[in-house]
Amino acid sequence: MYRVFRLPAAHASKVDLLLHDDLVGRQSVITRDAKGLGLKGEDRYVVVEGTDAGVARAVEILKDVAPALKGTEAEDVYRRIRAQDDEAASGMGMIFGP
């Protein structure tokens, strides 16, 4: 399970709340700037992937600042982040070999 959040630039430091939370901090928390994903704006995108309880806690922490994205927007951001991770992993394979 995962959720995607868009944090306005003014609230980008709220990611620290996720990382320092006992439950959410044990989930996979990925952050990327909009420009790094090929998107417009100064926002920061955060993906929290993990257990139902961990993702629900992240939603609770960010509910007033950045509600979870839904539908195609969330899927698009998640796909872009996964594509970057896959590219990085294949690049490491080229360096170190199979």
Residue pairs with C-beta under 8 A, 6 or more apart in sequence:
1 49
1 50
1 51
1 52
1 55
2 47
2 48
2 49
2 50
2 55
2 78
3 47
3 48
3 55
3 58
3 59
3 68
3 69
3 74
4 45
4 46
4 47
4 68
4 69
4 73
4 74
4 77
4 78
5 45
5 46
5 47
5 48
5 58
5 62
5 66
5 67
5 68
5 69
6 43
6 44
6 45
6 46
6 66
6 69
6 77
7 14
7 15
7 43
7 44
7 45
7 46
7 62
7 65
7 66
8 42
8 43
8 65
8 66
9 42
9 43
9 44
11 65
11 66
12 44
14 61
14 62
14 65
14 66
15 29
15 31
15 44
15 46
17 61
17 62
18 24
18 25
18 29
18 46
18 48
18 58
18 61
18 62
19 25
19 29
21 57
21 58
21 61
23 53
23 54
23 57
24 48
24 54
24 57
24 58
24 61
26 50
26 54
27 48
27 49
27 50
27 51
27 54
27 55
27 58
28 47
28 48
28 49
28 50
29 46
29 47
29 48
29 58
30 46
30 47
30 49
30 81
30 85
31 44
31 45
31 46
31 47
32 44
32 45
32 80
32 81
32 84
33 42
33 43
33 44
33 45
34 40
34 41
34 42
34 43
34 44
34 45
35 41
35 42
36 84
37 45
37 77
37 80
37 81
37 84
38 80
39 45
39 77
39 80
45 77
45 81
46 62
46 66
47 77
47 78
47 81
48 54
48 55
48 58
49 55
59 67
59 68
62 68
68 74
69 77
